[in-house]
């Protein structure tokens, strides 16, 4: 039992979670930095007694409680009144209670999948990125799966996966992300999915109504005038010029922006999808937005010039950093989102004929995702190139005749 607990604690450490499982006698509990009971800002190491038996079933249940505590800490919603022994052994109000005799069977495969996710050596090289990916791309859909299973009394299997997927609007991005997350779960559990699962999940790309609303270059240059704060203007300019994700603004080597530099910036390995280089489109926007100042003075000077957002990944996540940027766009009343700037950058590279493999690498995602997301523009470009080539051949044939 101690070995099992130690293995789970090791995985929690890899995931950047500071809470730990603890066995005291024949009972299980949690231990880690928690809000001070006296209401101060300190987070001393404290214990939560779960009154769970120190057996395998108890460990799975304790892990579920630990994840719930972690979620409350991330959302600043932790309250000691919910975790006073022995009531901490009961499910919280916002956590669906498992059905009689079936809760452990449903929880175990999901916990096994989560453990395997964070134990993947590729993800262990970038714990912050793994946490962000799990929080944004997996956890919401697995939580929906648990809720559906509890409501329907259906165990984890092909039927529950299908019903969970169909609980999202057809064609929505959430439905496709749900399909991707559940397909990964199915692979882990060796469940066979229908051959048309990908089609059933719907398209990932931008909806027709959405891609028609992408801002033009002229609008992007006008909207920066609505940003009164110089630091946020620089952040806006970085996203517009380099197509960065929200959080990547703060996790990028910008030294190449200094006078005389090649202006090719480097997104750091601590970002969501790891290290990659990005070229500016349009290049003259580096001067237009005054980005060259971000290349001078070292990393400390860069952080001082950018908005004061917490980037210590021991205290925050990449998702929370990105959310802070999106909130600021709304606060300034901008009619676009940060991701609109990223999409506009991608479309710009398509129009100038940059190979999709190169653009995808600069954006830090796969060619498959790039092709699906920007299918409309890529198709138009490829068709236009084919038409131009055909007209050119026709013109040469007519001249020869």
C-alpha positions in Angstrom: 0.0 0.0 0.0 2.8 2.4 0.8 4.4 1.7 -2.6 1.1 2.5 -4.3 0.8 5.8 -2.4 4.4 6.7 -3.2 3.8 6.0 -6.9 0.8 8.3 -7.0 2.6 11.0 -5.1 5.4 10.8 -7.6 3.0 11.4 -10.4 1.4 14.3 -8.5 4.9 15.9 -8.2 5.5 15.5 -11.9 2.2 17.2 -12.6 3.3 20.1 -10.4 0.7 19.4 -7.7 2.0 20.0 -4.2 -0.7 18.1 -2.4 0.2 14.5 -1.4 -1.6 11.4 -0.2 -0.7 10.3 3.3 -1.4 7.1 5.3 -1.7 7.4 9.1 -2.3 4.1 10.6 -5.2 2.4 8.7 -6.6 5.7 7.4 -5.9 8.0 4.4 -5.6 11.7 4.3 -4.1 14.6 2.4 -1.1 16.8 3.2 0.3 19.9 1.6 0.3 23.7 1.6 -3.2 24.9 2.3 -4.8 28.3 3.2 -4.2 29.4 6.8 -7.1 28.6 9.1 -6.7 32.1 10.7 -7.3 33.8 7.4 -3.8 35.1 6.7 -2.1 35.0 3.3 0.2 32.2 4.4 -0.2 28.6 3.1 1.5 26.4 5.7 1.7 22.6 5.3 -1.4 21.1 6.8 -3.4 17.9 6.9 -6.9 16.9 5.8 -8.3 13.8 7.3 -10.4 11.9 4.9 -11.4 9.0 7.1 -10.9 6.6 4.2 -9.5 3.1 4.7 -5.9 2.5 3.6 -6.8 0.1 0.8 -6.8 0.3 -3.0 -10.4 1.5 -3.2 -9.6 4.1 -0.6 -6.6 5.4 -2.5 -8.7 5.9 -5.7 -11.3 7.8 -3.6 -8.6 9.8 -1.9 -7.2 10.8 -5.3 -10.6 12.1 -6.3 -10.8 14.2 -3.1 -7.3 15.5 -3.7 -8.2 16.6 -7.3 -11.2 18.4 -5.9 -9.1 20.2 -3.3 -6.7 21.2 -6.0 -9.5 22.5 -8.2 -10.8 24.6 -5.3 -7.4 26.0 -4.6 -6.9 27.0 -8.3 -10.3 28.7 -8.3 -9.7 30.4 -4.9 -12.8 28.5 -3.6 -11.2 26.4 -0.9 -13.2 26.5 2.4 -12.1 24.6 5.5 -15.7 24.1 6.5 -16.0 21.6 3.6 -13.0 19.6 4.7 -13.4 19.2 8.5 -13.0 15.6 9.7 -15.0 13.4 9.5 -17.3 15.1 7.0 -14.5 15.4 4.5 -15.1 11.8 3.8 -18.5 12.6 2.2 -18.8 13.8 -1.4 -18.9 17.6 -1.8 -22.2 19.2 -3.1 -20.7 20.0 -6.5 -19.2 16.6 -7.0 -21.7 13.9 -8.3 -22.0 11.1 -5.8 -21.2 7.7 -7.2 -24.0 5.2 -7.6 -24.1 2.3 -5.1 -21.3 -0.2 -5.9 -20.4 1.4 -9.2 -18.6 4.6 -8.3 -15.2 3.0 -7.8 -15.4 1.1 -11.1 -16.2 4.4 -12.9 -13.6 6.4 -11.1 -10.7 4.0 -11.5 -10.4 4.0 -15.3 -10.5 7.8 -15.4 -7.9 8.1 -12.7 -5.8 5.5 -14.5 -6.0 7.6 -17.7 -5.0 10.8 -15.8 -2.0 9.1 -14.2 -0.9 7.7 -17.6 -1.3 11.2 -19.1 1.1 12.8 -16.7 3.5 9.8 -16.6 4.1 10.1 -20.4 7.8 11.0 -20.7 7.0 13.6 -23.4 4.8 15.5 -21.0 7.2 15.1 -18.1 9.6 17.3 -20.0 7.1 20.2 -19.9 5.1 19.9 -16.7 3.5 23.3 -17.0 2.4 22.6 -20.6 1.0 19.2 -19.5 -1.0 20.8 -16.7 -2.4 23.4 -19.0 -3.3 20.8 -21.7 -5.0 18.6 -19.1 -7.0 21.4 -17.5 -8.2 22.9 -20.8 -8.4 19.9 -23.2 -9.2 16.9 -21.1 -10.6 17.6 -17.6 -13.8 19.4 -18.7 -14.8 16.5 -21.0 -13.9 13.8 -18.5 -16.0 15.6 -15.9 -18.9 15.7 -18.4 -18.4 11.9 -18.9 -18.6 11.3 -15.2 -21.7 13.4 -14.9 -23.3 11.6 -17.8 -22.4 8.2 -16.3 -23.8 9.1 -12.9 -27.0 10.4 -14.4 -27.6 7.5 -16.8 -26.1 4.7 -14.6 -23.9 3.7 -17.5 -20.3 2.5 -16.9 -17.3 3.8 -18.9 -17.7 2.2 -22.3 -18.5 2.9 -26.0 -22.1 3.8 -25.2 -21.2 6.4 -22.5 -18.5 7.9 -24.7 -21.0 8.3 -27.5 -23.6 9.9 -25.2 -21.1 12.3 -23.8 -20.0 13.4 -27.2 -23.6 14.0 -28.3 -24.2 16.2 -25.3 -22.3 18.9 -27.2 -23.6 21.0 -30.0 -22.8 19.4 -33.5 -20.1 21.3 -35.3 -18.9 23.1 -32.2 -15.3 23.3 -31.2 -16.2 21.8 -27.8 -17.6 18.8 -29.5 -14.5 18.1 -31.5 -12.2 18.6 -28.4 -14.5 16.2 -26.5 -14.1 13.7 -29.3 -10.3 14.0 -29.2 -10.2 13.6 -25.4 -12.5 10.6 -25.4 -10.7 9.0 -28.2 -7.5 9.2 -26.1 -9.4 7.7 -23.2 -10.6 4.9 -25.4 -7.1 4.1 -26.6 -5.9 3.9 -23.0 -8.7 1.6 -22.0 -8.5 -0.4 -25.3 -12.1 0.4 -26.2 -13.0 0.2 -29.9 -14.6 3.3 -31.3 -16.8 3.5 -34.4 -14.9 4.1 -37.6 -16.7 7.3 -38.2 -15.9 8.7 -34.7 -13.9 11.6 -36.2 -16.7 12.6 -38.5 -19.3 12.3 -35.7 -17.1 14.6 -33.5 -17.5 17.4 -36.1 -15.1 19.8 -37.6 -12.4 21.6 -35.6 -12.0 24.6 -37.8 -13.6 28.0 -37.6 -17.3 28.1 -38.4 -18.4 29.9 -41.6 -19.9 32.7 -39.5 -16.6 32.9 -37.6 -14.1 33.0 -40.3 -15.9 35.8 -42.1 -15.4 37.9 -39.0 -11.6 37.7 -38.8 -10.1 41.2 -38.5 -8.4 42.7 -41.5 -4.9 44.1 -41.1 -6.4 47.6 -41.3 -8.7 46.8 -38.4 -6.0 45.3 -36.3 -3.9 48.5 -36.7 -6.9 50.7 -35.8 -7.9 48.7 -32.7 -4.6 49.0 -31.0 -5.5 52.7 -30.5 -8.3 51.5 -28.1 -5.7 50.0 -25.8 -4.6 52.9 -23.4 -2.0 51.0 -21.5 1.5 50.9 -23.2 2.3 47.4 -21.7 -0.9 45.9 -23.1 -0.2 47.6 -26.4 3.0 45.7 -26.6 1.2 42.5 -25.8 -1.4 43.2 -28.5 1.4 43.9 -31.0 3.3 40.7 -30.2 0.2 38.6 -30.8 -0.7 40.4 -34.0 2.8 40.3 -35.5 3.7 36.7 -34.4 0.4 34.9 -34.0 1.3 33.9 -30.4 -1.1 32.2 -28.0 -2.3 34.4 -25.2 0.2 32.9 -22.6 3.1 32.7 -25.0 3.6 36.5 -24.8 5.2 36.0 -21.4 7.1 32.8 -22.3 9.1 33.9 -25.3 12.8 34.9 -25.9 12.5 38.3 -27.6 16.2 39.2 -27.8 16.1 39.1 -31.6 13.9 42.1 -31.6 16.8 44.4 -30.5 18.2 46.7 -33.1 20.2 44.7 -35.6 18.5 41.4 -34.6 16.9 39.1 -37.2 13.4 39.5 -35.5 12.9 35.8 -35.3 11.5 35.1 -31.8 11.7 31.9 -29.8 8.8 30.5 -27.9 10.2 28.9 -24.8 10.0 25.2 -23.8 7.8 26.1 -20.8 4.9 27.0 -23.2 2.0 24.8 -24.0 3.5 23.0 -27.1 7.2 23.5 -26.3 9.9 25.4 -28.1 9.5 26.8 -31.6 10.6 29.8 -33.6 8.3 32.4 -35.2 8.8 34.9 -38.0 6.9 38.2 -38.2 4.1 38.7 -40.6 3.9 41.7 -41.4 7.6 42.4 -40.7 7.1 46.2 -40.6 4.7 45.7 -37.6 7.7 45.2 -35.4 8.4 48.9 -35.8 4.8 49.9 -36.0 4.0 48.4 -32.6 7.4 49.5 -31.1 8.4 45.9 -30.3 12.1 46.5 -30.7 12.2 47.8 -27.1 11.3 44.3 -25.9 14.6 43.0 -27.3 16.8 45.2 -25.0 17.7 44.9 -21.4 17.3 41.2 -20.8 14.5 39.1 -19.5 13.8 41.2 -16.5 13.4 44.3 -18.6 11.0 42.5 -20.9 8.8 41.4 -18.0 8.9 45.0 -16.7 7.7 46.3 -20.1 4.9 43.8 -20.5 1.7 43.7 -18.3 2.2 42.7 -14.7 0.8 39.1 -15.0 2.0 36.4 -12.6 4.1 33.9 -14.6 5.5 31.8 -11.8 4.2 28.4 -12.8 4.6 27.2 -9.2 1.7 29.5 -8.4 -0.3 29.7 -11.6 -0.9 27.8 -14.8 -0.5 28.6 -18.5 -4.3 28.6 -18.8 -4.7 31.2 -16.1 -2.1 33.4 -17.7 -4.0 33.1 -21.0 -7.3 33.9 -19.4 -5.8 37.1 -17.9 -5.0 38.3 -21.5 -8.5 37.5 -22.7 -10.1 39.3 -19.8 -8.1 42.4 -20.6 -9.3 42.4 -24.2 -12.9 42.4 -22.9 -12.1 45.1 -20.4 -10.9 47.4 -23.2 -14.1 46.6 -25.2 -12.2 45.2 -28.1 -14.5 43.6 -30.7 -12.0 40.8 -31.3 -10.4 38.1 -29.1 -6.7 37.4 -28.7 -7.1 34.2 -30.8 -8.6 36.3 -33.6 -5.1 37.9 -33.9 -3.6 34.4 -34.0 -6.0 33.2 -36.7 -5.4 36.4 -38.7 -1.7 35.7 -38.6 -2.2 32.2 -39.9 -4.4 33.3 -42.7 -1.8 35.9 -43.6 0.9 33.2 -44.0 -1.5 31.2 -46.3 -2.1 34.2 -48.5 1.6 34.8 -49.1 2.2 31.2 -49.9 4.1 30.0 -46.8 4.1 26.1 -46.8 1.6 24.7 -44.4 4.2 22.6 -42.7 6.3 25.7 -41.9 3.4 27.7 -40.7 2.2 24.8 -38.5 5.6 24.5 -36.9 5.7 28.2 -36.2 2.3 28.0 -34.5 3.3 25.1 -32.4 0.7 22.6 -33.6 0.5 19.7 -36.0 0.0 20.0 -39.8 -3.3 18.0 -39.4 -4.6 20.6 -36.9 -3.4 23.4 -39.1 -5.1 22.0 -42.2 -8.4 21.3 -40.4 -8.5 24.7 -38.7 -7.6 26.8 -41.9 -9.2 24.5 -44.4 -11.2 27.2 -46.1 -8.3 29.5 -46.8 -5.9 26.6 -47.7 -8.4 25.2 -50.2 -8.9 28.6 -51.8 -5.2 29.1 -52.1 -4.5 25.7 -53.6 -7.4 26.1 -56.1 -6.2 29.6 -57.1 -2.7 28.2 -57.7 -4.1 25.5 -59.8 -6.2 27.9 -61.8 -3.3 30.3 -62.3 -1.1 27.4 -63.5 -3.8 26.2 -65.9 -4.3 29.7 -67.3 -0.6 30.1 -67.7 -0.4 26.8 -69.7 -3.3 27.8 -71.8 -1.7 31.2 -72.5 1.5 29.6 -73.7 -0.4 27.1 -75.9 -2.3 29.9 -77.5 0.9 31.9 -78.2 2.5 28.8 -79.7 -0.5 28.3 -82.0 
